[in-house]
Amino acid sequence: MQWNENLQLLEEIFKEGPIVIFVWKNELDWPVEFVSSNVEQLTGYTDKDWLEQKVVYKEIVHKDDIKRVKEEVSLFSHELKLKRWKHKPYRIIKKNGETIWVNDYTICIYDENKKPLKYIGYLIDITQQYLQQQDLENELETYFNFFEYHSAPMLIIDPETGRIINANQSACQFYGYSKNRFKQLTIYDINTLSNEEIKIRLNQAFNFKMNYFQFPHRLADGSIREVEVFSSIINLKNKKYLFSIIHDITEKIQLEKKLEKLNQELESLLQKEIKERVYIYKKFKLIFEQKFFGIGIIKDGYLIEYNPYLLELIELNENEIKQTNFWDLIEFKDNKYFLFKNFDQFNKIQFNQFYEVQLKNKTEKYFLLFIAPFIDVTYKNKIEILILLYDITEKKQIEKEKQEKEKMLLYQSKLAAIGESLSALAHQWRQPLNSLSLIIQYIQQLSELGELNKENLNETLNEAIEQIHFLSTTIDDFRNFFKADTEKTYFFVKDEFFSLLKIVQNQLENHNIKIIIEGDDFNVYGYPNLFKHAILNIINNAKDAIFDKKKEKLDFKGKIKINFDSHKKMINICDNGGGIREDILPKIFQPYVSTKKEEGTGLGLYLCYHILKKMNATIYCYNHIEENERGACFVIQFRE
């Protein structure tokens, strides 16, 4: 009675919805003793069809799954004697022939001898979820196989920490680390660049600014290999990672070096071949037919053969050229005329000699002169010279205009720097001038009171002399800063910075801007005043950025930090002025690109770049965050 009531209760609960209740007898083919009335929705057969055994459960289980389902029933109920279990998903065939996947949760009822009597189970149609899961698993397996078994080394990297999340088999084989060991490493352990440089590259890859890099990587055995890295962003577990594909290009680079050496050797052989062929061309006058160079053969200073274009370049006719010594027409930029008067030295001149020359009567015209001497082996006193004359007047004019433009830009920047420095000088002078005014008033008061004596007069005058000496020193520093550099010289960068600081420090301190200086001094070869000019531009930019921050927050404390790295010959200048807009940052050293508003000219950093380039140095900029304050960092690197 209780059992039938329970079945009626199950029928009432599950007569609607996706869950279908079955009670099977533990007999051949699992005939159905009870089934909920919603079974037709799942199988296509009515509950009456099941109860009248017009269909038995074994008949609807897919033929490819029936063996496994039987084995599971036997294992769970007959061997393990479990009270409940869940079958692995299997397929059933509906009445209309459609195949669906189901989850089967089964409870076994045993007699007093632990022999299975019947099975109570509920089935759920999971076809859609199962097929989606299968597609996902197939896709994941495809990606996993692609990653794990690809011939190229691959790494998955956390861009925030640099930690290596995963490495494929090729990466383990290339670097010499096990997969578990790889997951304990960061990219900083294998990349030989500085940590700061690696952070910059990670940021570039993560923000889609670059996806190709070339790095020196260190293997587990300590050897260094040159690699090229292709990076892209992937999403794993709702987090973005860098997916990097690595190619070893060490042999390629070594091959390029060998090819370069081979090219040099071939070039040498080619030059030798050219020397021989030019003599042949002279005999047949093939080379004289072109109109790109002025070409001639000189013997004893006079042209014995020439093409018409040469006469056009030197502006002489055929009668004039026969009476004129060619060397008397030419003025050498480097004063090498003596070489061509002493013909016995020609056997010591290397082949392919180029000289910059001008015509003596047309100094506004410039040429490149190529000279190749030929000495007859039989008659060593018979010397002939091949010359090629190429007009570079237009190129020189362009270079001259470029130099004039750079001088004008430097002049404009210098005027701006003078204005800035005069303002700083005014700050420097204000305090000692106030002190001198008070000293004079003090002497006047002592005189009026009749208390002026030799002792307090000398003391007061000494103090006044100290203030006047300070003013004089400040003027000297200001004057030295604006002296023009005419020649390169060795100087210590930290010393020059302190010299500049004397001019601007008072102004910075009055605006509550703190200067922090770290590191050791080192010397470089260049122009000290131009160097200070470049540094002043960077300091002024930092000062202006901090001023803008102060407008937003009156109690804001500005900071400019300068670090000197004597080992790397590097200077880092960082501020907390808010940094540079990301859209401006990549072109910050181009002319007329300014971080300021209307008052900016966009020339300061452009001139910094060219000044430092003349001193064999490079400069780049990036934004940084320190102590929750954002700012800009300028890095100056001097090369040997």
Wavefront OBJ file of the C-alpha trace (Angstrom):
o trace
v 0.000 0.000 0.000
v 2.787 2.404 0.967
v 4.651 1.674 -2.273
v 1.615 2.505 -4.446
v 1.065 5.729 -2.501
v 4.664 6.673 -3.119
v 4.270 6.015 -6.836
v 1.122 8.136 -6.926
v 3.046 10.916 -5.159
v 5.859 10.669 -7.741
v 3.306 10.808 -10.537
v 1.741 13.918 -9.061
v 5.124 15.628 -8.655
v 6.646 14.759 -12.016
v 3.677 14.580 -14.375
v 4.877 17.889 -15.854
v 8.387 19.207 -16.510
v 11.554 17.774 -18.094
v 12.285 15.076 -15.467
v 10.858 11.623 -16.233
v 10.601 9.000 -13.452
v 11.120 5.270 -14.271
v 10.790 2.199 -12.093
v 12.420 -0.806 -13.762
v 12.216 -4.444 -12.709
v 15.511 -6.251 -12.314
v 14.661 -8.570 -15.177
v 15.871 -9.149 -18.704
v 15.526 -6.048 -20.876
v 14.511 -3.935 -17.791
v 10.706 -3.919 -18.220
v 9.026 -0.822 -16.784
v 6.859 -1.154 -13.676
v 6.060 2.572 -13.383
v 6.738 5.682 -15.426
v 5.603 9.312 -15.010
v 2.999 10.480 -17.494
v 5.364 13.043 -19.071
v 7.431 10.164 -20.562
v 5.900 10.749 -24.022
v 7.641 14.135 -24.263
v 10.996 12.400 -23.638
v 10.646 9.111 -25.578
v 7.615 9.502 -27.867
v 5.988 6.497 -26.174
v 3.000 6.962 -23.806
v 3.016 5.743 -20.223
v 0.442 3.151 -21.316
v 2.852 1.801 -23.979
v 5.466 1.297 -21.247
v 3.172 -0.216 -18.627
v 1.642 -2.654 -21.175
v 5.220 -3.510 -22.196
v 4.667 -2.617 -25.821
v 8.188 -1.310 -25.483
v 10.957 -2.285 -23.042
v 13.717 0.055 -21.913
v 16.612 -1.944 -23.387
v 15.124 -1.491 -26.873
v 15.418 2.328 -26.800
v 19.034 2.494 -25.532
v 21.377 3.202 -28.441
v 23.154 0.060 -29.646
v 26.578 1.722 -29.222
v 25.808 2.583 -25.574
v 23.834 -0.492 -24.346
v 26.893 -2.548 -23.424
v 28.335 0.281 -21.273
v 24.980 0.899 -19.559
v 24.679 -2.819 -18.714
v 28.228 -2.876 -17.341
v 27.516 0.141 -15.159
v 24.313 -1.446 -13.777
v 26.169 -4.669 -13.041
v 29.126 -2.870 -11.408
v 27.106 -0.479 -9.237
v 24.286 -2.801 -8.125
v 25.655 -6.370 -8.235
v 29.321 -5.834 -7.351
v 29.573 -2.581 -5.373
v 26.014 -2.774 -3.962
v 25.608 1.012 -4.207
v 22.346 2.572 -3.170
v 22.501 5.333 -5.823
v 24.670 6.298 -8.802
v 24.730 8.391 -11.924
v 25.294 6.855 -15.350
v 27.604 8.510 -17.798
v 25.446 10.299 -20.410
v 24.077 7.872 -23.001
v 21.764 7.971 -25.996
v 18.200 6.744 -26.389
v 16.141 6.359 -29.585
v 12.742 8.074 -29.537
v 9.704 6.550 -31.185
v 10.155 8.811 -34.238
v 13.760 7.597 -34.639
v 15.355 10.763 -33.195
v 18.437 10.208 -31.028
v 18.817 12.212 -27.820
v 21.314 12.244 -24.929
v 20.115 11.740 -21.341
v 21.431 11.910 -17.799
v 20.275 8.887 -15.782
v 20.264 9.102 -11.938
v 19.396 5.672 -10.466
v 18.459 4.337 -6.998
v 18.576 0.552 -6.403
v 16.149 -1.268 -4.054
v 17.568 -4.474 -2.571
v 15.896 -7.420 -0.748
v 17.070 -8.688 2.647
v 19.854 -10.660 0.894
v 21.178 -7.563 -0.893
v 19.858 -8.780 -4.197
v 18.599 -6.005 -6.511
v 14.801 -6.052 -6.806
v 14.106 -2.955 -8.872
v 15.636 0.337 -10.036
v 14.136 3.803 -9.601
v 15.604 6.408 -11.893
v 14.926 9.827 -13.313
v 16.021 10.874 -16.766
v 16.695 14.358 -18.145
v 17.186 15.311 -21.790
v 20.679 16.909 -22.018
v 21.104 16.727 -25.802
v 21.685 20.432 -26.353
v 24.039 20.841 -23.381
v 25.924 17.651 -24.209
v 26.498 18.588 -27.848
v 27.614 22.089 -26.832
v 29.986 20.558 -24.291
v 31.331 18.183 -26.921
v 31.897 21.078 -29.331
v 33.670 23.003 -26.594
v 35.807 20.030 -25.642
v 36.690 19.417 -29.283
v 37.599 23.084 -29.688
v 39.658 23.073 -26.490
v 41.365 19.878 -27.585
v 42.169 21.483 -30.946
v 43.631 24.553 -29.256
v 45.465 22.431 -26.713
v 46.976 20.260 -29.425
v 47.908 23.378 -31.404
v 49.604 24.907 -28.370
v 51.135 21.821 -26.791
v 52.445 20.042 -29.867
v 53.301 22.936 -32.175
v 56.901 22.904 -33.382
v 57.427 26.562 -32.416
v 58.136 27.403 -28.742
v 55.093 29.105 -27.194
v 54.609 30.833 -23.842
v 51.575 32.264 -22.043
v 52.603 35.211 -19.855
v 50.842 37.319 -17.226
v 51.543 40.897 -18.465
v 51.120 42.368 -14.971
v 53.701 40.204 -13.174
v 55.677 38.768 -16.081
v 54.995 35.251 -14.675
v 55.040 32.393 -17.203
v 51.630 30.707 -16.914
v 52.295 27.894 -19.375
v 54.876 26.663 -21.867
v 54.490 24.069 -24.618
v 56.768 21.095 -25.234
v 58.814 22.950 -27.866
v 59.505 25.769 -25.393
v 60.620 23.245 -22.743
v 62.927 21.591 -25.253
v 64.334 24.923 -26.542
v 64.955 26.577 -23.168
v 65.925 23.397 -21.287
v 63.327 23.729 -18.484
v 60.640 21.267 -17.442
v 57.021 22.410 -17.639
v 56.763 22.621 -13.831
v 60.015 24.599 -13.597
v 58.827 26.959 -16.332
v 55.735 27.833 -14.301
v 58.023 28.979 -11.457
v 59.835 31.473 -13.728
v 59.035 34.964 -14.971
v 59.928 36.539 -18.295
v 62.569 38.537 -16.380
v 64.441 35.254 -15.735
v 64.967 34.488 -19.426
v 65.078 37.947 -21.063
v 68.511 39.581 -20.648
v 67.229 43.158 -21.082
v 66.827 45.353 -17.995
v 63.633 44.957 -15.961
v 62.542 48.475 -16.901
v 62.978 47.774 -20.610
v 61.073 44.477 -20.291
v 58.193 46.274 -18.518
v 58.022 48.781 -21.369
v 57.895 45.971 -23.964
v 55.201 44.099 -21.984
v 53.140 47.283 -21.858
v 53.591 47.846 -25.608
v 52.431 44.303 -26.388
v 49.490 44.443 -23.948
v 48.261 47.781 -25.347
v 48.608 46.661 -29.005
v 51.403 49.195 -29.719
v 53.769 46.467 -30.908
v 53.405 42.755 -31.535
v 56.889 41.934 -32.839
v 60.078 42.052 -30.780
v 63.661 40.826 -31.014
v 65.298 39.825 -27.729
v 68.358 38.023 -26.364
v 67.016 35.122 -24.254
v 68.985 33.087 -21.712
v 68.557 29.284 -21.759
v 68.753 26.973 -18.753
v 72.426 26.191 -19.493
v 73.299 29.907 -19.419
v 73.772 30.301 -23.175
v 72.232 33.316 -24.943
v 70.098 32.946 -28.052
v 68.677 35.720 -30.216
v 64.929 35.229 -30.688
v 62.083 37.022 -32.393
v 58.804 37.102 -30.473
v 55.287 37.539 -31.869
v 52.826 38.472 -29.086
v 49.036 38.757 -28.985
v 46.313 38.966 -26.326
v 44.221 35.918 -25.337
v 41.450 35.548 -22.728
v 41.695 32.698 -20.222
v 39.262 32.442 -17.315
v 38.120 36.046 -17.841
v 41.692 37.401 -17.658
v 43.904 38.701 -20.432
v 47.310 37.094 -21.041
v 50.073 37.507 -23.581
v 50.402 34.602 -25.993
v 53.944 34.621 -27.399
v 55.324 32.574 -30.291
v 59.124 32.392 -30.284
v 61.525 31.733 -33.149
v 65.235 31.176 -32.673
v 67.046 33.500 -35.096
v 70.562 33.074 -33.684
v 71.796 31.176 -36.736
v 70.053 33.695 -38.975
v 71.886 36.591 -37.335
v 75.180 34.685 -37.439
v 74.519 33.944 -41.101
v 73.797 37.624 -41.724
v 77.145 38.497 -40.156
v 78.863 35.902 -42.325
v 77.039 37.261 -45.352
v 78.104 40.765 -44.423
v 81.709 39.626 -44.193
v 81.328 37.749 -47.474
v 79.834 40.867 -49.061
v 82.827 42.853 -47.892
v 85.161 40.301 -49.419
v 83.117 40.310 -52.617
v 83.155 44.098 -52.576
v 86.930 44.000 -52.338
v 87.104 41.588 -55.244
v 84.601 43.711 -57.120
v 86.715 46.817 -56.608
v 89.707 44.975 -57.970
v 87.656 43.854 -60.954
v 86.387 47.395 -61.489
v 89.944 48.690 -61.490
v 90.841 46.305 -64.271
v 87.667 46.920 -66.249
v 87.861 50.698 -66.039
v 91.173 50.552 -67.873
v 89.510 48.511 -70.613
v 86.582 50.935 -70.736
v 89.040 53.755 -71.164
v 90.425 52.107 -74.293
v 87.011 51.664 -75.833
v 85.524 54.861 -74.342
v 82.403 53.031 -73.210
v 82.263 54.826 -69.916
v 82.523 58.195 -71.617
v 79.120 57.777 -73.237
v 77.113 58.318 -70.034
v 75.997 61.765 -68.817
v 75.686 61.177 -65.106
v 79.334 61.883 -64.197
v 81.947 64.143 -65.676
v 84.668 61.640 -66.687
v 88.253 62.248 -67.704
v 91.759 60.791 -67.970
v 94.578 62.987 -66.623
v 98.232 62.730 -67.508
v 100.799 65.140 -66.074
v 97.940 67.268 -64.742
v 96.189 67.749 -68.112
v 93.043 66.079 -69.404
v 93.879 63.859 -72.348
v 90.386 62.329 -72.651
v 87.032 63.508 -71.319
v 83.320 63.412 -71.942
v 81.305 66.554 -72.849
v 79.575 66.603 -69.459
v 82.921 67.148 -67.684
v 83.505 70.306 -69.721
v 79.990 71.426 -68.847
v 80.647 70.941 -65.131
v 83.968 72.836 -65.073
v 82.626 75.439 -67.555
v 85.502 75.279 -70.078
v 85.576 74.629 -73.818
v 87.915 72.187 -75.586
v 90.540 74.835 -76.415
v 90.634 76.133 -72.830
v 90.878 72.663 -71.271
v 93.981 71.780 -73.302
v 95.823 74.788 -71.874
v 94.707 74.405 -68.264
v 96.134 72.121 -65.552
v 93.125 70.350 -64.057
v 94.481 70.544 -60.492
v 94.684 74.332 -60.785
v 90.911 74.418 -61.319
v 90.080 72.424 -58.208
v 90.117 73.493 -54.562
v 90.111 70.572 -52.102
v 88.087 70.937 -48.933
v 90.721 69.010 -46.945
v 93.770 70.575 -48.641
v 94.994 67.373 -50.335
v 96.350 69.151 -53.398
v 99.938 68.134 -52.599
v 99.092 64.482 -53.356
v 98.520 65.256 -56.995
v 101.779 67.172 -57.454
v 103.889 64.279 -56.173
v 103.106 61.556 -58.698
v 105.567 59.151 -57.149
v 103.168 58.752 -54.202
v 100.277 57.518 -56.323
v 101.220 53.903 -55.853
v 100.473 54.380 -52.146
v 96.987 55.833 -52.647
v 94.150 53.379 -52.108
v 91.693 52.737 -54.906
v 88.324 54.545 -54.777
v 89.330 57.844 -53.229
v 86.527 60.408 -52.906
v 87.120 64.052 -52.144
v 84.802 67.014 -51.729
v 85.978 69.826 -53.995
v 84.948 73.232 -55.367
v 85.823 75.137 -58.499
v 88.202 77.960 -57.631
v 86.363 80.404 -59.882
v 82.886 79.106 -58.851
v 83.024 78.528 -55.107
v 79.256 78.250 -54.842
v 79.420 74.918 -56.736
v 80.333 71.661 -54.942
v 81.467 68.319 -56.369
v 82.520 64.830 -55.338
v 85.771 63.892 -57.056
v 86.646 60.221 -57.503
v 90.318 59.497 -58.279
v 91.854 56.224 -59.463
v 95.565 56.242 -60.422
v 96.999 53.769 -62.943
v 100.680 52.979 -63.130
v 102.033 51.183 -66.150
v 103.839 48.068 -64.927
v 106.496 48.300 -67.659
v 107.007 52.040 -67.524
v 106.524 53.036 -63.888
v 106.908 56.702 -64.675
v 103.878 56.562 -66.979
v 101.016 57.510 -64.670
v 97.466 58.205 -65.776
v 94.544 59.109 -63.539
v 90.853 58.364 -63.990
v 88.592 61.037 -62.489
v 84.826 61.105 -62.002
v 83.218 64.437 -61.115
v 79.735 64.454 -59.591
v 77.742 67.639 -58.936
v 76.469 67.837 -55.306
v 75.655 71.567 -55.277
v 71.940 70.997 -54.751
v 72.572 68.519 -51.954
v 74.961 70.941 -50.212
v 72.382 73.695 -50.532
v 69.744 71.490 -48.897
v 72.182 70.608 -46.104
v 72.995 74.287 -45.629
v 69.317 75.204 -45.435
v 68.759 72.398 -42.951
v 71.647 73.622 -40.795
v 70.295 77.185 -40.954
v 66.874 75.929 -39.941
v 68.341 73.994 -37.012
v 70.330 77.076 -35.963
v 67.131 79.142 -36.081
v 65.246 76.562 -34.019
v 68.093 76.446 -31.509
v 68.121 80.254 -31.420
v 64.378 80.346 -30.758
v 64.721 77.716 -28.065
v 67.671 79.609 -26.565
v 65.596 82.807 -26.416
v 62.906 80.875 -24.552
v 65.575 79.431 -22.242
v 66.966 82.941 -21.615
v 63.493 84.070 -20.596
v 63.115 81.101 -18.256
v 66.622 81.635 -16.869
v 66.127 85.394 -16.371
v 63.037 84.560 -14.353
v 65.117 82.079 -12.327
v 67.903 84.653 -11.975
v 65.394 87.181 -10.627
v 64.427 84.629 -7.953
v 68.101 84.045 -7.138
v 68.797 87.768 -6.792
v 65.706 88.742 -4.802
v 66.932 87.442 -1.416
v 70.510 88.918 -1.521
v 69.148 92.278 -2.819
v 66.724 92.363 0.102
v 69.616 91.573 2.440
v 71.739 94.420 0.960
v 68.819 96.822 1.377
v 68.471 95.852 5.055
v 72.246 96.199 5.585
v 72.217 99.749 4.166
v 69.224 100.664 6.341
v 70.997 99.200 9.375
v 74.143 101.263 8.737
v 71.967 104.378 8.283
v 70.160 103.731 11.585
v 73.460 103.183 13.455
v 74.785 106.445 12.000
v 71.674 108.396 13.021
v 71.831 106.958 16.531
v 75.531 107.704 16.789
v 76.319 104.030 17.411
v 78.267 103.416 14.205
v 81.793 102.313 15.065
v 84.604 100.593 13.222
v 83.793 97.125 14.602
v 80.110 96.964 13.634
v 80.812 98.802 10.372
v 83.398 96.150 9.338
v 81.068 93.342 10.339
v 78.176 94.824 8.353
v 80.350 95.556 5.312
v 81.708 91.941 5.309
v 78.170 90.637 5.227
v 77.347 92.999 2.351
v 80.463 91.836 0.443
v 79.318 88.200 0.828
v 75.923 89.055 -0.684
v 77.587 90.974 -3.548
v 79.907 87.971 -4.182
v 76.858 85.708 -4.366
v 75.252 88.035 -6.925
v 78.469 88.098 -8.961
v 78.767 84.295 -8.899
v 75.158 83.955 -10.029
v 75.791 86.304 -12.968
v 78.888 84.263 -13.939
v 76.884 81.042 -13.860
v 74.183 82.638 -16.007
v 76.741 83.991 -18.503
v 78.610 80.656 -18.739
v 75.352 78.828 -19.404
v 74.734 80.867 -22.540
v 78.248 80.641 -23.975
v 78.247 78.941 -27.373
v 79.922 75.530 -27.577
v 82.370 75.542 -30.469
v 84.164 72.240 -29.930
v 83.402 68.947 -28.296
v 85.075 68.246 -24.974
v 84.935 65.723 -22.142
v 82.770 66.807 -19.195
v 81.037 65.289 -16.172
v 77.262 65.278 -16.554
v 76.480 65.581 -12.836
v 78.772 68.599 -12.464
v 77.034 70.332 -15.373
v 73.659 69.528 -13.867
v 74.637 71.132 -10.546
v 75.879 74.167 -12.492
v 72.432 74.423 -14.130
v 70.730 73.880 -10.771
v 72.336 77.024 -9.364
v 70.236 79.031 -11.833
v 66.875 77.276 -11.462
v 66.890 75.735 -7.968
v 65.667 78.835 -6.137
v 62.745 79.203 -8.531
v 61.826 75.520 -8.110
v 62.046 75.658 -4.311
v 59.873 78.819 -4.202
v 57.171 76.788 -5.960
v 57.559 73.887 -3.521
v 59.171 71.592 -6.119
v 61.634 69.169 -4.570
v 64.739 68.055 -6.497
v 66.049 64.553 -5.681
v 69.474 63.588 -7.076
v 70.832 60.023 -6.925
v 73.654 58.012 -8.463
v 77.281 58.567 -9.435
v 78.767 61.016 -11.904
v 80.306 59.977 -15.234
v 81.970 61.820 -18.089
v 80.933 62.028 -21.734
v 82.246 63.632 -24.897
v 80.181 66.468 -26.304
v 78.960 70.018 -25.832
v 78.444 70.870 -22.115
v 76.340 74.015 -22.624
v 74.155 72.369 -25.260
v 73.749 69.450 -22.837
v 72.600 71.854 -20.109
v 70.259 73.443 -22.624
v 68.664 70.042 -23.321
v 68.369 69.261 -19.582
v 66.830 72.700 -18.939
v 64.112 71.967 -21.517
v 63.237 68.709 -19.728
v 63.290 70.374 -16.259
v 61.096 73.247 -17.520
v 58.593 70.776 -19.013
v 58.449 68.964 -15.666
v 58.054 72.288 -13.823
v 55.194 73.387 -16.114
v 53.425 70.033 -15.694
v 53.699 70.337 -11.895
v 52.365 73.917 -12.077
v 49.278 72.582 -13.904
v 48.777 69.999 -11.141
v 49.031 72.746 -8.522
v 46.166 74.609 -10.232
v 44.001 71.543 -9.602
v 45.328 70.927 -6.062
v 46.865 73.906 -4.252
v 48.744 71.821 -1.642
v 50.260 69.505 -4.290
v 53.969 68.860 -3.677
v 55.996 68.679 -6.839
v 58.945 66.339 -7.227
v 61.637 65.935 -9.890
v 63.913 62.927 -9.435
v 67.225 62.631 -11.322
v 69.184 59.382 -11.291
v 72.713 59.048 -12.731
v 73.783 55.505 -13.689
v 77.554 55.610 -14.210
v 77.697 51.936 -15.206
v 75.233 52.263 -18.090
v 76.023 55.958 -18.749
v 72.336 56.687 -18.373
v 70.327 59.557 -16.880
v 66.697 59.150 -15.736
v 64.646 62.323 -15.122
v 61.208 61.585 -13.652
v 58.501 63.914 -12.302
v 55.082 63.556 -10.700
v 53.361 66.080 -12.974
v 50.699 63.720 -14.329
v 52.522 62.253 -17.336
v 52.076 62.763 -21.080
v 48.919 61.993 -23.063
v 49.146 58.559 -24.690
v 48.286 59.918 -28.143
v 51.193 62.427 -27.939
v 53.777 60.118 -26.341
v 54.938 58.275 -29.528
v 55.613 61.570 -31.385
v 56.854 63.682 -28.450
v 60.252 64.380 -30.084
v 58.796 65.555 -33.404
v 58.812 69.325 -34.140
v 55.749 71.375 -33.188
v 54.320 68.617 -30.997
v 53.607 70.136 -27.573
v 52.204 68.816 -24.297
v 51.297 72.364 -23.296
v 48.306 74.397 -24.375
v 48.588 77.607 -26.382
v 51.919 78.667 -24.921
v 53.805 75.578 -26.136
v 55.956 75.772 -29.291
v 56.711 72.064 -29.629
v 60.430 72.731 -30.265
v 62.013 72.063 -26.857
v 62.068 68.253 -26.936
v 62.735 68.221 -30.697
v 65.946 70.179 -30.026
v 66.763 67.920 -27.045
v 66.631 64.953 -29.403
v 68.984 66.546 -31.954
v 71.381 67.969 -29.331
v 71.784 64.541 -27.731
v 72.071 62.877 -31.141
v 75.092 65.099 -31.857
v 76.618 63.772 -28.615
v 76.097 60.121 -29.611
v 73.205 59.752 -27.174
v 69.581 58.667 -27.438
v 66.520 59.825 -25.513
v 63.115 58.230 -25.038
v 60.133 58.887 -22.781
v 57.483 56.851 -20.982
v 54.848 57.380 -18.290
v 55.272 55.833 -14.832
v 53.437 55.595 -11.523
v 55.304 55.906 -8.224
v 53.653 56.226 -4.799
v 50.264 56.495 -6.551
v 51.482 59.567 -8.450
v 51.659 59.529 -12.236
v 54.414 61.316 -14.122
v 56.737 61.312 -17.108
v 60.232 59.775 -17.268
v 62.905 60.827 -19.757
v 65.804 58.389 -20.257
v 69.075 59.618 -21.793
v 71.526 56.875 -22.848
v 75.073 57.738 -23.937
v 76.775 55.277 -26.270
v 80.501 54.590 -26.184
l 1 2 3 4 5 6 7 8 9 10 11 12 13 14 15 16 17 18 19 20 21 22 23 24 25 26 27 28 29 30 31 32 33 34 35 36 37 38 39 40 41 42 43 44 45 46 47 48 49 50 51 52 53 54 55 56 57 58 59 60 61 62 63 64 65 66 67 68 69 70 71 72 73 74 75 76 77 78 79 80 81 82 83 84 85 86 87 88 89 90 91 92 93 94 95 96 97 98 99 100 101 102 103 104 105 106 107 108 109 110 111 112 113 114 115 116 117 118 119 120 121 122 123 124 125 126 127 128 129 130 131 132 133 134 135 136 137 138 139 140 141 142 143 144 145 146 147 148 149 150 151 152 153 154 155 156 157 158 159 160 161 162 163 164 165 166 167 168 169 170 171 172 173 174 175 176 177 178 179 180 181 182 183 184 185 186 187 188 189 190 191 192 193 194 195 196 197 198 199 200 201 202 203 204 205 206 207 208 209 210 211 212 213 214 215 216 217 218 219 220 221 222 223 224 225 226 227 228 229 230 231 232 233 234 235 236 237 238 239 240 241 242 243 244 245 246 247 248 249 250 251 252 253 254 255 256 257 258 259 260 261 262 263 264 265 266 267 268 269 270 271 272 273 274 275 276 277 278 279 280 281 282 283 284 285 286 287 288 289 290 291 292 293 294 295 296 297 298 299 300 301 302 303 304 305 306 307 308 309 310 311 312 313 314 315 316 317 318 319 320 321 322 323 324 325 326 327 328 329 330 331 332 333 334 335 336 337 338 339 340 341 342 343 344 345 346 347 348 349 350 351 352 353 354 355 356 357 358 359 360 361 362 363 364 365 366 367 368 369 370 371 372 373 374 375 376 377 378 379 380 381 382 383 384 385 386 387 388 389 390 391 392 393 394 395 396 397 398 399 400 401 402 403 404 405 406 407 408 409 410 411 412 413 414 415 416 417 418 419 420 421 422 423 424 425 426 427 428 429 430 431 432 433 434 435 436 437 438 439 440 441 442 443 444 445 446 447 448 449 450 451 452 453 454 455 456 457 458 459 460 461 462 463 464 465 466 467 468 469 470 471 472 473 474 475 476 477 478 479 480 481 482 483 484 485 486 487 488 489 490 491 492 493 494 495 496 497 498 499 500 501 502 503 504 505 506 507 508 509 510 511 512 513 514 515 516 517 518 519 520 521 522 523 524 525 526 527 528 529 530 531 532 533 534 535 536 537 538 539 540 541 542 543 544 545 546 547 548 549 550 551 552 553 554 555 556 557 558 559 560 561 562 563 564 565 566 567 568 569 570 571 572 573 574 575 576 577 578 579 580 581 582 583 584 585 586 587 588 589 590 591 592 593 594 595 596 597 598 599 600 601 602 603 604 605 606 607 608 609 610 611 612 613 614 615 616 617 618 619 620 621 622 623 624 625 626 627 628 629 630 631 632 633 634 635 636 637 638 639 640
